[in-house]
Amino acid sequence: MKNPKNTSRASNSGRRVPLAAVVIILLILGAGLFGDKGALRMLQARRQKAELERQVAEKQDVNRSLKQEIKRLKTDRSYIETLARRELGMVGDGEVVYQFPDEKIGSDDAEPKQSPMSR
């Protein structure tokens, strides 16, 4: 006759092996997903790389346009004149500048103002 304790012990030990294997598999999967070199870190690194590449391309475009402007400033006298007129308000020889006051539209401006001396 078989001992009932022996059969329950055999079935329990059979269940423990798969449980241990499941725990080990879960640990490996967890490390694969969330570890230093895990899948989530790799996705984050790819996104960061793409963002950095975009920033580099943007900076290269800015550098290219600045180099073109430097070249124009060194060689193109009409460009320098245009900049001086626009940015610094400079005038050429023999030119006359007319300045007009800004007209303000409003109810107060419609009536002529009296100076304090004319009262």
TIPA-432711 format. One line per 5 residues: number of its first residue (from 1); their letters; for each residue y, x, z of N, C-alpha, C. Coordinates in steps of 0.1 Angstrom, whole numbers. Last residue first. Layout:
N
NUM	A	Y,X,Z,Y,X,Z,Y,X,Z  ...
END
This chain:
119
119	RSMPS	1313,-51,-220,1314,-63,-212,1327,-64,-205  1310,-27,-234,1317,-38,-241,1318,-51,-232  1296,-10,-218,1310,-7,-219,1317,-19,-226  1269,-16,-220,1275,-19,-208,1291,-17,-209  1264,-31,-252,1264,-20,-244,1271,-23,-231
114	QKPEA	1242,-57,-261,1256,-53,-258,1255,-41,-250  1220,-63,-288,1222,-59,-274,1236,-54,-273  1212,-91,-307,1219,-79,-306,1221,-76,-291  1179,-104,-308,1192,-106,-303,1199,-92,-303  1154,-94,-314,1160,-103,-324,1175,-105,-320
109	DDSGI	1143,-80,-294,1149,-72,-304,1157,-81,-314  1131,-99,-278,1142,-92,-273,1149,-85,-283  1109,-108,-294,1120,-117,-292,1133,-110,-286  1099,-83,-318,1098,-90,-305,1110,-99,-303  1091,-53,-332,1092,-67,-335,1090,-74,-322
104	KEDPF	1107,-23,-337,1098,-31,-328,1101,-45,-331  1106,4,-359,1111,-10,-357,1102,-17,-348  1111,37,-354,1101,27,-354,1108,13,-351  1136,54,-373,1131,49,-360,1121,38,-362  1129,78,-397,1134,65,-394,1128,60,-381
99	QYVVE	1139,108,-412,1132,102,-401,1138,88,-398  1135,128,-440,1142,116,-435,1133,110,-424  1139,160,-450,1131,151,-442,1139,140,-437  1139,178,-480,1147,171,-470,1138,161,-463  1131,210,-492,1128,196,-489,1136,191,-478
94	GDGVM	1137,237,-493,1144,228,-502,1141,213,-500  1105,247,-484,1118,251,-487,1125,241,-496  1085,222,-466,1087,232,-476,1102,236,-478  1077,216,-432,1084,212,-445,1085,224,-453  1052,206,-408,1061,215,-415,1066,210,-428
89	GLERR	1035,192,-391,1047,186,-395,1057,195,-402  1010,202,-384,1022,208,-377,1035,201,-381  992,187,-399,989,190,-385,1002,194,-377  1004,184,-425,997,173,-418,997,175,-403  1014,209,-432,1022,197,-433,1016,186,-424
84	ALTEI	992,226,-428,1005,228,-421,1014,216,-421  973,215,-446,971,214,-431,984,216,-423  986,221,-470,983,207,-466,981,206,-451  987,249,-468,999,241,-469,997,227,-465  959,254,-470,967,258,-458,980,250,-457
79	YSRDT	954,244,-495,948,238,-484,955,241,-471  969,262,-510,973,248,-510,966,240,-499  955,286,-506,968,285,-501,973,270,-500  923,295,-500,930,284,-506,944,281,-500  911,316,-485,913,317,-499,922,307,-505
74	KLRKI	908,311,-458,910,325,-462,914,325,-477  903,284,-457,915,289,-450,918,303,-454  879,282,-470,891,276,-476,904,282,-470  863,295,-452,864,301,-465,877,295,-472  865,277,-430,869,291,-429,872,298,-442
69	EQKLS	852,255,-442,867,254,-439,872,268,-436  826,265,-445,834,261,-457,849,260,-454  820,268,-418,820,280,-426,828,277,-439  821,241,-410,830,251,-404,831,263,-413  799,231,-424,812,226,-427,823,235,-421
64	RNVDQ	778,246,-412,780,247,-426,795,243,-430  780,238,-385,782,252,-389,785,253,-403  772,211,-389,785,214,-383,789,228,-387  746,215,-397,756,208,-406,770,211,-402  735,227,-375,735,234,-387,745,228,-397
59	KEAVQ	736,206,-357,744,218,-354,746,226,-367  717,189,-369,731,184,-367,740,196,-365  694,204,-366,699,200,-379,714,196,-379  693,205,-338,694,217,-345,700,214,-359  688,177,-332,700,184,-328,703,197,-335
54	RELEA	663,175,-344,674,166,-349,687,173,-345  648,192,-328,649,195,-343,661,187,-349  650,178,-304,656,191,-305,658,195,-320  635,155,-311,649,154,-307,656,167,-308  610,166,-316,617,159,-327,632,158,-324
49	KQRRA	604,176,-290,605,185,-302,613,179,-313  602,153,-276,613,162,-272,615,172,-284  580,142,-288,593,135,-288,604,144,-286  561,161,-281,564,159,-295,577,152,-297  561,159,-253,565,172,-259,569,170,-274
44	QLMRL	550,133,-250,564,136,-245,569,149,-252  525,138,-260,534,129,-267,548,131,-263  516,157,-241,517,161,-255,526,151,-263  515,142,-218,524,153,-219,526,158,-234  495,124,-226,508,119,-223,518,130,-224
39	AGKDG	473,142,-228,477,135,-240,492,129,-237  477,172,-209,472,159,-212,478,153,-224  483,196,-196,481,196,-211,474,183,-216  485,187,-170,496,195,-176,495,196,-191  471,153,-170,472,167,-166,484,174,-173
34	FLGAG	467,127,-178,478,129,-170,480,144,-166  444,127,-196,456,119,-199,468,124,-191  426,146,-185,430,146,-200,442,138,-203  424,138,-159,430,151,-162,434,152,-176  412,113,-164,425,114,-157,432,127,-160
29	LILLI	388,122,-176,397,114,-183,411,114,-177  377,135,-153,380,143,-166,389,135,-175  375,114,-135,383,126,-132,387,134,-145  356,98,-149,370,93,-146,379,104,-143  334,115,-149,340,111,-162,354,106,-160
24	IVVAA	329,116,-121,333,128,-128,339,125,-141  323,89,-117,335,95,-110,339,108,-117  300,86,-133,312,78,-136,324,84,-129  283,104,-119,287,107,-133,299,99,-137  281,90,-95,287,103,-95,291,107,-109
19	LPVRR	268,67,-105,281,66,-98,288,79,-98  244,77,-114,253,72,-124,267,70,-117  234,86,-88,236,95,-99,246,90,-110  231,63,-73,241,73,-69,244,83,-81  210,49,-83,223,43,-85,234,53,-82
14	GSNSA	188,64,-76,190,62,-90,204,56,-93  189,61,-48,192,74,-54,195,73,-69  182,34,-47,195,39,-42,199,52,-48  155,35,-56,165,27,-63,179,31,-59  144,51,-36,143,55,-49,154,48,-58
9	RSTNK	148,35,-13,154,48,-14,154,53,-28  132,13,-19,146,11,-18,154,24,-19  107,25,-19,112,19,-31,127,17,-31  104,33,8,104,43,-3,110,38,-16  104,10,22,115,18,24,116,29,13
4	PNKM	79,-2,17,91,-8,11,104,1,12  52,17,7,61,15,18,74,9,12  23,4,-7,35,11,-8,44,8,3  -12,8,0,0,0,0,12,9,0
END
